[in-house]
Amino acid sequence: IFLLLFTISFSGETRYNKDKILQGQGVDEPLSETGFRQADAAGLFLSNVKFTHVFSSDLLRAKQTAAAILGKNRFCKDLEVKYDARLRERKYGVAEGRPLADLKAMAKDAGEQCPSFTPSGGETLDEVRERARDFFEFLCQLAVELEQKEQGKPGAPGRSSGTSGEQFVFPWTNHCSEAELSSEGGGSSTVLDANILVVSHGAYMRNWIGYFVSDLNCTLPANLTKSQLSSVSPNTGVSHFIIKLENGNSLNPKITCVCLNQDSHL
């Protein structure tokens, strides 16, 4: 089983991003003009990819980013977006709506490092990771159920990424995803049981990727540095993962990161 997972790890820019003010969950700002341009650029970048599912955080900046991406897609303009609170940004409690410098000052006063510091009323990193884990396990189970439905359907159209058409033209095939797919598929076309776009937020996605690497032994691109792995994605940065579920086992995924925080479309 292949579950192809695209993640737009950060929604487009809002004016609060530009002014370095924490939004978290309590500040629900719309995209700025720049943010809409970024989302349109990401949509053009992914315009030849036919998604089977789209999931988004239910916060406005993520909703607008997802809508803009689908609006540029050649195949999926009418695909329903499922909004899921598990994809929301990390909750920063009393620090929301305040400058990032205030959060850093709070962390310093508490004798802690900023990324791991939890302000009053906020979520711990472990709580964010639990949300990410729960959502990812839901996606894996979704892929298993889709594959089971497809079994026993003679003549059912295959969802292959081989030479079957433009809908699976990945914009980074000149890097390594094409090699990954062909090697995993043993030279034959690879069946994609789900090709999923996920739109979320920077701190959340950094935590999710950390879960992939530390808990699920995700294979990373050879040229990826530690600083790149720990950095927050640029607005509308695109990450791409291939997840293989052997024998329908959603509890033991094999994950390959094809690209992380891709920003060439910007």
ROVOVO-685214 format. One record per residue (C-alpha): residue in three letters; residue number from 1; z, x, y. Coordinates in steps of 0.2 Angstrom, whole numbers. Example, Ala and Ser with C-alpha at 12.3 -4.5 7.8 and 13.67 -1.06 7.14 Angstrom:
<pts>
r, k, c3, c1, c2
ALA, 1, 39, 62, -22;
SER, 2, 36, 68, -5;
</pts>
This chain:
<pts>
r, k, c3, c1, c2
ILE, 1, 0, 0, 0;
PHE, 2, -4, 6, 17;
LEU, 3, 5, -1, 33;
LEU, 4, -3, 7, 48;
LEU, 5, 9, 7, 62;
PHE, 6, 4, 10, 80;
THR, 7, 17, 11, 93;
ILE, 8, 16, 10, 112;
SER, 9, 32, 18, 113;
PHE, 10, 34, 14, 132;
SER, 11, 29, -1, 142;
GLY, 12, 19, 2, 158;
GLU, 13, 27, 8, 174;
THR, 14, 38, -3, 185;
ARG, 15, 44, 1, 202;
TYR, 16, 61, 4, 195;
ASN, 17, 53, 18, 183;
LYS, 18, 46, 26, 199;
ASP, 19, 62, 25, 208;
LYS, 20, 72, 32, 193;
ILE, 21, 83, 16, 192;
LEU, 22, 89, 11, 174;
GLN, 23, 83, -6, 168;
GLY, 24, 89, -7, 150;
GLN, 25, 90, -25, 145;
GLY, 26, 98, -33, 161;
VAL, 27, 84, -29, 173;
ASP, 28, 68, -38, 169;
GLU, 29, 56, -30, 181;
PRO, 30, 37, -34, 180;
LEU, 31, 24, -20, 179;
SER, 32, 19, -12, 195;
GLU, 33, 1, -10, 200;
THR, 34, 1, 8, 192;
GLY, 35, 9, 0, 176;
PHE, 36, -5, -13, 175;
ARG, 37, -18, 1, 176;
GLN, 38, -9, 11, 163;
ALA, 39, -8, -4, 151;
ASP, 40, -27, -7, 154;
ALA, 41, -30, 11, 150;
ALA, 42, -21, 10, 134;
GLY, 43, -30, -6, 130;
LEU, 44, -47, 3, 132;
PHE, 45, -41, 18, 122;
LEU, 46, -37, 6, 107;
SER, 47, -51, -7, 111;
ASN, 48, -60, -3, 94;
VAL, 49, -45, -5, 83;
LYS, 50, -43, -22, 74;
PHE, 51, -24, -25, 73;
THR, 52, -18, -37, 60;
HIS, 53, -1, -40, 69;
VAL, 54, 6, -37, 86;
PHE, 55, 25, -36, 90;
SER, 56, 33, -34, 107;
SER, 57, 49, -33, 115;
ASP, 58, 53, -49, 124;
LEU, 59, 56, -40, 140;
LEU, 60, 43, -44, 154;
ARG, 61, 37, -26, 156;
ALA, 62, 33, -25, 137;
LYS, 63, 26, -43, 136;
GLN, 64, 14, -38, 151;
THR, 65, 9, -22, 142;
ALA, 66, 5, -30, 126;
ALA, 67, -5, -44, 134;
ALA, 68, -15, -31, 144;
ILE, 69, -19, -21, 128;
LEU, 70, -25, -36, 119;
GLY, 71, -35, -41, 134;
LYS, 72, -46, -25, 132;
ASN, 73, -48, -27, 113;
ARG, 74, -65, -31, 106;
PHE, 75, -58, -40, 91;
CYS, 76, -40, -46, 94;
LYS, 77, -40, -55, 111;
ASP, 78, -33, -71, 103;
LEU, 79, -21, -63, 91;
GLU, 80, -3, -70, 93;
VAL, 81, 10, -58, 100;
LYS, 82, 27, -60, 91;
TYR, 83, 41, -56, 103;
ASP, 84, 57, -48, 95;
ALA, 85, 73, -45, 103;
ARG, 86, 76, -30, 91;
LEU, 87, 62, -21, 101;
ARG, 88, 72, -22, 117;
GLU, 89, 76, -6, 127;
ARG, 90, 94, 1, 125;
LYS, 91, 107, -9, 134;
TYR, 92, 115, 2, 147;
GLY, 93, 129, -10, 153;
VAL, 94, 137, -6, 170;
ALA, 95, 123, 7, 173;
GLU, 96, 109, -5, 173;
GLY, 97, 101, -8, 190;
ARG, 98, 108, 9, 196;
PRO, 99, 100, 26, 198;
LEU, 100, 99, 37, 183;
ALA, 101, 109, 50, 193;
ASP, 102, 124, 38, 192;
LEU, 103, 123, 37, 173;
LYS, 104, 123, 56, 173;
ALA, 105, 138, 57, 184;
MET, 106, 147, 44, 173;
ALA, 107, 143, 55, 157;
LYS, 108, 149, 71, 166;
ASP, 109, 165, 62, 171;
ALA, 110, 168, 57, 153;
GLY, 111, 164, 75, 147;
GLU, 112, 149, 70, 137;
GLN, 113, 130, 73, 137;
CYS, 114, 120, 60, 146;
PRO, 115, 108, 54, 131;
SER, 116, 123, 51, 119;
PHE, 117, 134, 44, 133;
THR, 118, 138, 25, 132;
PRO, 119, 142, 17, 148;
SER, 120, 154, 2, 148;
GLY, 121, 145, -13, 141;
GLY, 122, 131, -3, 134;
GLU, 123, 124, 1, 116;
THR, 124, 129, 16, 107;
LEU, 125, 114, 26, 100;
ASP, 126, 120, 21, 82;
GLU, 127, 118, 3, 87;
VAL, 128, 101, 6, 94;
ARG, 129, 96, 15, 78;
GLU, 130, 102, 0, 68;
ARG, 131, 91, -12, 77;
ALA, 132, 76, 0, 74;
ARG, 133, 80, 2, 56;
ASP, 134, 82, -17, 54;
PHE, 135, 65, -20, 62;
PHE, 136, 56, -7, 52;
GLU, 137, 62, -13, 36;
PHE, 138, 56, -30, 41;
LEU, 139, 39, -23, 44;
CYS, 140, 39, -14, 27;
GLN, 141, 43, -30, 19;
LEU, 142, 29, -39, 28;
ALA, 143, 17, -27, 22;
VAL, 144, 23, -29, 4;
GLU, 145, 21, -48, 5;
LEU, 146, 4, -46, 12;
GLU, 147, -2, -35, -2;
GLN, 148, 6, -47, -15;
LYS, 149, -4, -61, -7;
GLU, 150, -20, -51, -8;
GLN, 151, -18, -47, -27;
GLY, 152, -27, -58, -38;
LYS, 153, -40, -64, -25;
PRO, 154, -57, -59, -33;
GLY, 155, -70, -56, -20;
ALA, 156, -57, -55, -6;
PRO, 157, -63, -45, 9;
GLY, 158, -55, -28, 9;
ARG, 159, -47, -21, 25;
SER, 160, -54, -3, 23;
SER, 161, -55, 10, 36;
GLY, 162, -69, 19, 28;
THR, 163, -87, 15, 33;
SER, 164, -84, -4, 33;
GLY, 165, -86, -6, 52;
GLU, 166, -80, -2, 70;
GLN, 167, -64, -12, 69;
PHE, 168, -55, 3, 62;
VAL, 169, -62, 16, 73;
PHE, 170, -46, 26, 78;
PRO, 171, -48, 35, 94;
TRP, 172, -40, 51, 87;
THR, 173, -50, 53, 72;
ASN, 174, -56, 70, 79;
HIS, 175, -38, 76, 76;
CYS, 176, -30, 72, 59;
SER, 177, -29, 54, 55;
GLU, 178, -46, 53, 47;
ALA, 179, -41, 68, 36;
GLU, 180, -24, 60, 32;
LEU, 181, -32, 43, 27;
SER, 182, -46, 51, 16;
SER, 183, -34, 63, 7;
GLU, 184, -22, 49, 4;
GLY, 185, -36, 37, -2;
GLY, 186, -42, 50, -15;
GLY, 187, -59, 50, -7;
SER, 188, -62, 31, -8;
SER, 189, -59, 19, 7;
THR, 190, -41, 16, 11;
VAL, 191, -35, -2, 11;
LEU, 192, -24, -6, 26;
ASP, 193, -13, -20, 21;
ALA, 194, -6, -21, 39;
ASN, 195, -12, -13, 55;
ILE, 196, 2, -16, 67;
LEU, 197, 4, -14, 86;
VAL, 198, 21, -12, 92;
VAL, 199, 26, -12, 111;
SER, 200, 43, -6, 115;
HIS, 201, 52, 5, 127;
GLY, 202, 56, 24, 129;
ALA, 203, 74, 26, 125;
TYR, 204, 72, 14, 110;
MET, 205, 57, 23, 103;
ARG, 206, 65, 40, 104;
ASN, 207, 79, 33, 94;
TRP, 208, 67, 25, 82;
ILE, 209, 57, 41, 79;
GLY, 210, 73, 50, 77;
TYR, 211, 77, 38, 63;
PHE, 212, 60, 41, 55;
VAL, 213, 63, 60, 55;
SER, 214, 81, 62, 51;
ASP, 215, 83, 47, 39;
LEU, 216, 66, 45, 31;
ASN, 217, 59, 63, 32;
CYS, 218, 44, 58, 42;
THR, 219, 30, 72, 41;
LEU, 220, 26, 78, 59;
PRO, 221, 10, 86, 66;
ALA, 222, 11, 105, 63;
ASN, 223, 9, 109, 82;
LEU, 224, 23, 97, 88;
THR, 225, 38, 106, 97;
LYS, 226, 56, 102, 96;
SER, 227, 56, 97, 115;
GLN, 228, 41, 86, 112;
LEU, 229, 50, 77, 98;
SER, 230, 65, 74, 108;
SER, 231, 57, 69, 125;
VAL, 232, 54, 51, 131;
SER, 233, 36, 45, 130;
PRO, 234, 26, 43, 146;
ASN, 235, 23, 26, 151;
THR, 236, 11, 18, 139;
GLY, 237, 11, 34, 128;
VAL, 238, 4, 30, 111;
SER, 239, 11, 36, 94;
HIS, 240, 3, 33, 77;
PHE, 241, 11, 33, 60;
ILE, 242, 4, 30, 43;
ILE, 243, 17, 22, 31;
LYS, 244, 14, 22, 12;
LEU, 245, 24, 10, 1;
GLU, 246, 21, 15, -17;
ASN, 247, 22, 2, -30;
GLY, 248, 27, -11, -17;
ASN, 249, 43, -2, -14;
SER, 250, 48, -6, 4;
LEU, 251, 64, 4, 2;
ASN, 252, 56, 21, 0;
PRO, 253, 42, 23, 13;
LYS, 254, 32, 39, 15;
ILE, 255, 29, 41, 33;
THR, 256, 16, 53, 42;
CYS, 257, 16, 55, 61;
VAL, 258, -2, 57, 66;
CYS, 259, 1, 59, 84;
LEU, 260, 17, 57, 96;
ASN, 261, 17, 51, 114;
GLN, 262, -2, 53, 115;
ASP, 263, -7, 51, 134;
SER, 264, -25, 56, 135;
HIS, 265, -30, 39, 141;
LEU, 266, -20, 42, 156;
</pts>
